[in-house]
Amino acid sequence: MISLLIALLALTRLAASRAVFAHYMVGTMTSTEASQDISDAIAAGFDGFALNTHTISATDIWNTDAITYLLDAASGTSFKMFLSFDMSWGLDVNSLGSFLTQFTNHSQYYTTSDGRPWVSTYSGGASTTNDEWDSSFIQPLVSQGVTPYFVPNFDDWSGYPTGFFDAFPVVDGAFSWESAWPGPGTAAANRMREALSTFQFKYTSSDQQWYRIGEINLPERMAQILALQPDFVEVITWNDAGESHYVGNFWPEQIAGTNEGNYANGYDHTGWQQVIKPFITAYKNGATEVGQMESQSGGPEGAVWYRTLLTSASCASTITNYQQAKDAVNFAVILPASDTPYTIEVYSNHNLIRSFSGVQGLNYESVPGLQAGGGQYIRVLDGGGNVVAVANGTKDVLSESADASIRTIELLKK
């Protein structure tokens, strides 16, 4: 089961209508790249970015430049952004306010309907108490006439979420990064920012090696969110190459000097947008189940994804949760209404491993039987047996490799 945060304190309904954000890792970039990201995110249906910044130093001009590029690139659109301070980097709470106010007057900074700028975090609950957040961050801003709408991610806080809102009355709501992946399930409440993600793989240092299963995590979580009907959703992430759950672009200069390119370069994940956009539309229209998701084109839409290395390969046992990996071909396909049912066929190494009778709305499955070789694809057939859409994998599956990752392919009409 996928973990859902118990919300004892609901987000005040000060923001406008429902909104879907993508978590965005701020890094070195050009204004042209910023414009491309904004344009692509708007086309994918997103309402904005949560801008993760791990530095607030005045000497890191690349950081303030990137944030400015992104905000400026969205000018004239409804696309908005807010800061998410990455407290895992040891940021000084006393200095957050002055950094924030550089951007809160920008037309594209996300605010509530009464003008309160949204602010979030990654981490920060264990390192800083409620009183410190209030006296060092909130109150200095209030004295300047800026009352932030504080919706942090404090998953690092001991005992979270039990007792969280009693310990942190300073917050206006909450975001749970950890709720995006499979884990112990709990109940949930409305009006909070829910997390949505694909999978996670990170292999950057001795203490940063882990895997979170990603077979059909994305569509299963979509089903939960539609049933839950929260006010806000945040997709993790747009561009985090290091953790592999990017659904948009990542730029080479943002991962320069790291080994992240070893398992991210050449692995395009934008195919997931073929599923995310119909989800966003359904969510905003009040759909409560995935059967109500509609194709944007009127025909079959979706994606297929698979790991390009079999579980039998020789890999480092230091990777946390590596045992969760499965040899499977995964798909999510949105089908329109039809008098005769569609059929979804799943192939690995050119062998048909399973077929399904499709239904209207979102169809998804993790199909065991991934095989080494090429020919990783799915086909959609209409009631007459005609192939109407196909998603062909462009990466072979290997039995052994030092360089392999998840491959995502969008479904294309024939």
C-alpha positions in Angstrom: 0.0 0.0 0.0 1.2 3.6 -0.7 1.5 5.7 2.5 -0.8 8.6 2.9 -0.2 11.3 5.5 -2.7 11.7 8.4 -3.7 15.3 8.2 -5.1 16.6 11.5 -4.9 20.2 10.3 -6.4 21.0 6.9 -5.0 23.6 4.6 -7.1 26.8 4.8 -9.0 27.4 1.6 -7.1 30.6 0.8 -5.6 29.5 -2.5 -7.7 29.6 -5.7 -8.8 26.4 -7.4 -7.1 23.0 -7.3 -3.5 23.1 -8.5 -0.8 20.6 -9.6 2.9 21.6 -9.1 6.1 19.8 -10.1 9.0 19.8 -7.7 11.9 21.5 -9.5 15.6 21.2 -8.5 17.1 24.7 -9.1 20.5 24.4 -10.7 22.8 26.3 -13.2 20.9 27.1 -16.3 20.3 29.6 -19.1 17.3 31.8 -19.7 16.6 29.7 -22.8 16.5 26.5 -20.8 14.2 28.1 -18.3 11.8 29.2 -21.0 11.8 25.6 -22.4 11.0 24.1 -19.0 8.2 26.6 -18.4 6.7 26.0 -21.9 7.0 22.2 -21.5 5.4 22.2 -18.1 2.5 24.3 -19.2 1.9 22.0 -22.1 1.9 19.0 -19.7 -0.8 20.6 -17.7 1.1 21.8 -14.6 0.1 25.0 -12.8 3.6 25.7 -11.4 6.9 24.6 -9.9 8.0 24.2 -6.3 11.5 25.6 -6.6 13.9 23.5 -4.4 16.9 25.7 -3.5 19.7 24.2 -1.4 21.6 27.5 -1.1 20.7 31.0 -0.1 24.2 32.4 -0.2 24.5 35.8 -1.9 27.6 34.5 -3.6 25.8 31.8 -5.5 24.6 34.0 -8.3 23.8 31.0 -10.4 21.0 30.2 -8.0 19.3 33.6 -7.9 19.8 33.9 -11.7 18.1 30.5 -12.3 15.1 31.4 -10.0 14.8 34.8 -11.8 15.0 33.2 -15.2 12.2 30.8 -14.4 9.9 33.4 -12.9 10.5 35.8 -15.8 10.0 33.0 -18.4 6.5 32.5 -16.9 5.5 36.2 -17.2 2.2 36.6 -19.0 1.0 33.1 -18.2 -1.0 31.6 -15.3 2.1 29.4 -14.3 3.3 30.2 -10.8 6.2 29.2 -8.6 7.1 29.1 -4.9 10.3 28.4 -3.0 11.0 25.1 -1.2 14.0 25.5 1.0 16.1 22.3 1.1 16.9 22.2 4.8 18.9 19.0 4.5 21.7 21.2 3.3 21.9 23.0 6.7 20.3 26.3 5.7 20.1 29.0 8.4 16.5 29.6 9.3 17.3 33.2 10.3 18.4 34.0 6.7 15.5 32.4 4.8 13.2 35.4 5.0 15.6 37.9 3.4 16.2 35.4 0.5 12.5 34.8 0.1 11.5 38.5 -0.2 13.7 38.9 -3.2 11.1 37.1 -5.2 7.7 37.4 -3.5 6.7 40.6 -5.3 7.2 38.9 -8.7 4.0 38.5 -10.6 4.7 34.8 -11.0 5.3 34.0 -7.4 2.4 31.8 -6.1 0.3 33.3 -3.4 -3.0 32.7 -1.7 -6.1 34.7 -2.7 -5.3 37.3 0.0 -1.7 37.7 -1.1 0.2 35.4 1.3 3.3 33.9 -0.5 3.6 30.1 -0.4 6.7 28.7 1.2 7.7 25.1 1.6 10.7 23.0 2.6 12.4 19.7 2.1 13.2 18.5 5.6 13.7 20.9 8.6 11.4 19.5 11.2 14.0 17.6 13.2 16.7 20.3 13.0 14.5 23.3 14.0 11.7 23.6 16.6 8.3 25.2 16.1 9.4 28.2 18.2 12.5 28.7 16.2 10.6 28.6 12.9 8.2 31.2 14.4 10.7 33.6 15.9 13.4 33.3 13.2 11.4 33.0 10.0 7.7 33.8 10.4 7.6 36.8 12.7 10.5 38.7 11.1 8.6 38.4 7.8 5.3 39.5 9.4 7.0 42.6 10.8 7.8 43.5 7.2 4.2 43.1 6.1 4.8 39.6 4.6 2.8 36.7 6.1 4.0 33.5 4.5 1.7 30.6 3.8 3.9 27.9 5.3 3.4 24.4 3.9 6.6 22.5 4.7 7.7 18.9 4.2 8.8 17.9 7.7 9.1 14.1 7.1 12.3 14.2 9.0 10.6 15.1 12.2 10.7 12.3 14.8 7.3 10.7 15.1 5.9 12.3 11.9 3.0 12.5 11.3 1.6 11.4 14.7 1.4 14.5 16.9 2.9 16.7 14.2 0.4 19.6 14.2 0.4 19.8 18.0 4.2 20.2 17.9 4.2 22.6 14.9 1.2 25.0 15.2 3.3 27.5 13.1 2.5 25.6 9.9 -0.5 26.3 7.7 -0.5 22.8 6.2 1.8 20.0 5.2 3.4 18.1 2.4 4.7 14.6 2.8 7.5 13.7 0.4 7.5 10.1 1.8 3.9 9.5 1.0 4.7 9.3 -2.8 6.1 5.7 -2.7 5.0 2.4 -1.3 5.1 2.1 2.5 2.9 1.5 5.5 -0.6 2.9 4.8 -2.6 5.2 7.0 -5.7 7.3 6.7 -5.7 10.7 5.1 -7.7 13.9 5.1 -8.6 16.5 2.5 -7.0 19.8 1.8 -3.3 19.2 1.8 -0.6 18.9 -0.8 -0.4 15.3 -1.8 2.7 13.8 -3.4 2.8 11.9 -6.7 5.8 10.1 -8.1 7.0 7.4 -10.4 9.9 5.6 -8.7 13.2 6.4 -7.2 16.8 5.3 -7.8 19.8 7.1 -6.4 23.4 6.1 -6.6 25.6 9.1 -5.9 27.6 8.4 -2.8 28.1 5.7 -0.1 25.2 7.1 2.0 23.0 8.0 -1.0 22.2 4.6 -2.6 18.5 3.5 -2.7 15.7 2.2 -4.8 12.0 2.6 -4.4 9.8 0.4 -6.4 8.3 2.0 -9.5 6.3 -0.5 -11.3 2.8 0.9 -11.2 3.4 3.3 -8.4 2.4 6.3 -10.5 -1.1 5.1 -11.7 -1.9 3.5 -8.3 -1.2 6.8 -6.6 -3.3 8.7 -9.2 -6.2 6.5 -8.2 -5.7 7.2 -4.6 -5.5 11.0 -5.1 -8.6 11.1 -7.2 -10.5 9.3 -4.5 -9.0 11.5 -1.8 -9.7 14.8 -3.6 -7.0 17.0 -2.0 -6.7 20.7 -2.8 -3.1 20.4 -4.1 -0.8 17.8 -5.7 2.9 17.9 -6.2 4.6 15.7 -8.7 8.1 14.5 -7.6 9.9 15.6 -9.8 10.3 17.7 -12.9 14.1 17.4 -13.2 15.8 15.5 -10.4 18.2 13.3 -12.5 20.0 12.2 -9.3 16.9 10.5 -8.0 15.7 9.4 -11.4 12.0 10.4 -10.9 12.2 13.3 -13.4 9.2 13.6 -15.8 10.6 16.6 -17.7 14.0 17.9 -18.9 17.2 18.0 -16.9 20.1 20.1 -18.3 23.7 18.9 -18.5 25.2 21.8 -16.6 22.8 20.9 -13.6 24.4 17.5 -13.1 28.0 18.4 -14.2 30.6 17.1 -11.9 28.4 14.3 -10.6 27.9 10.6 -11.7 24.2 11.2 -12.2 24.6 11.2 -15.9 25.8 7.6 -15.8 22.3 6.4 -15.1 20.2 9.3 -16.4 21.7 10.4 -19.7 19.8 8.9 -22.6 16.9 7.8 -20.5 14.0 10.1 -21.5 11.1 10.1 -19.0 8.8 12.6 -20.7 6.6 9.7 -21.9 5.0 9.8 -18.4 3.5 13.2 -19.3 1.1 11.3 -21.6 -0.4 9.9 -18.4 0.1 12.9 -16.1 -1.8 15.4 -18.3 -5.0 13.4 -18.5 -4.7 12.9 -14.7 -4.4 16.6 -14.1 -7.4 17.3 -16.2 -9.5 14.7 -14.5 -8.4 15.9 -11.0 -9.3 19.5 -11.7 -12.7 18.4 -13.1 -13.5 16.6 -9.9 -13.1 13.0 -11.1 -13.0 10.5 -8.3 -11.8 7.4 -10.1 -9.4 6.6 -12.9 -12.2 5.4 -15.1 -13.1 9.0 -15.5 -9.7 10.0 -17.0 -10.1 11.0 -20.6 -7.7 10.9 -23.5 -6.6 14.3 -24.6 -6.5 13.3 -28.3 -9.6 11.2 -28.4 -7.6 8.1 -29.1 -5.5 5.8 -26.9 -2.8 7.6 -24.9 -0.2 6.5 -22.4 3.2 5.1 -21.7 5.2 1.9 -21.1 8.3 1.7 -18.9 10.7 -1.0 -17.8 14.1 -1.4 -16.2 16.9 -2.1 -18.7 18.7 -4.6 -16.4 17.4 -7.9 -15.1 17.2 -8.6 -11.4 19.6 -11.5 -11.9 22.5 -9.1 -12.8 25.4 -8.7 -10.5 24.8 -5.4 -8.6 25.9 -3.7 -5.5 24.1 -5.0 -2.4 24.7 -1.7 -0.7 21.6 -0.2 -2.5 18.8 0.0 0.0 15.6 -1.9 -1.1 17.3 -3.4 -4.2 15.4 -6.6 -3.4 12.2 -4.8 -4.4 13.1 -4.7 -8.1 11.0 -6.8 -10.4 11.5 -8.1 -14.0 8.3 -6.5 -15.5 7.0 -4.4 -18.3 4.7 -1.7 -17.0 2.1 0.3 -18.8 -0.6 3.0 -18.2 -3.0 3.6 -21.1 -6.0 5.9 -21.3 -8.7 4.5 -23.6 -11.8 6.3 -25.0 -15.3 4.9 -24.9 -15.8 2.2 -27.5 -18.7 -0.1 -28.6 -16.2 -2.9 -29.0 -13.4 -3.4 -26.4 -9.8 -2.5 -27.1 -7.0 -5.1 -26.4 -3.7 -4.2 -24.9 -0.8 -6.5 -25.8 2.5 -6.6 -23.9 5.7 -7.8 -25.5 9.2 -8.5 -24.2 12.1 -9.6 -26.5 9.4 -9.7 -29.2 7.4 -12.3 -27.3 3.8 -11.7 -26.2 3.8 -12.1 -22.5 0.2 -11.0 -21.8 -2.8 -9.4 -23.2 -5.6 -7.4 -21.6 -9.1 -6.4 -22.5 -9.2 -2.6 -22.1 -11.8 -0.5 -20.4 -12.7 3.2 -20.7 -10.4 5.5 -18.8 -7.0 4.5 -17.2 -5.8 1.0 -17.7 -2.5 0.0 -15.9 -0.6 -3.2 -15.1 2.8 -4.4 -14.1 3.4 -7.5 -16.2 6.0 -10.1 -15.1 8.2 -11.7 -17.7 10.7 -9.0 -18.7 13.3 -10.7 -20.9 16.8 -9.7 -22.0 17.0 -8.4 -25.6 15.1 -5.8 -27.7 11.5 -5.8 -28.7 10.1 -4.2 -25.5 6.7 -2.8 -26.5 3.0 -2.6 -26.1 0.3 -2.5 -28.8 -3.3 -1.3 -28.6 -5.8 -3.0 -30.9 -9.3 -1.9 -31.7 -12.3 -4.3 -31.7 -11.6 -5.3 -35.2 -8.0 -6.4 -34.4 -6.4 -3.4 -36.0 -3.3 -1.9 -34.3 -4.2 1.6 -33.4 -1.4 2.6 -31.1 2.1 1.3 -30.1 4.9 2.2 -27.7 8.3 0.8 -28.8 11.1 0.6 -26.4 14.4 2.0 -27.7 16.6 0.4 -25.1 17.5 -3.3 -24.9 17.2 -5.1 -21.7 20.6 -6.5 -20.5 21.5 -9.4 -18.3 24.6 -7.6 -17.0 25.6 -3.9 -17.2 27.2 -1.1 -15.2 24.9 1.4 -16.9 21.2 0.8 -16.8 18.1 2.6 -15.7 14.3 3.0 -16.3 13.2 3.5 -19.8 9.9 5.3 -20.5 8.2 5.4 -23.9 5.0 7.2 -24.8 2.2 5.5 -26.7 2.1 6.6 -30.3 -0.8 6.4 -32.7 -0.3 4.2 -35.8 
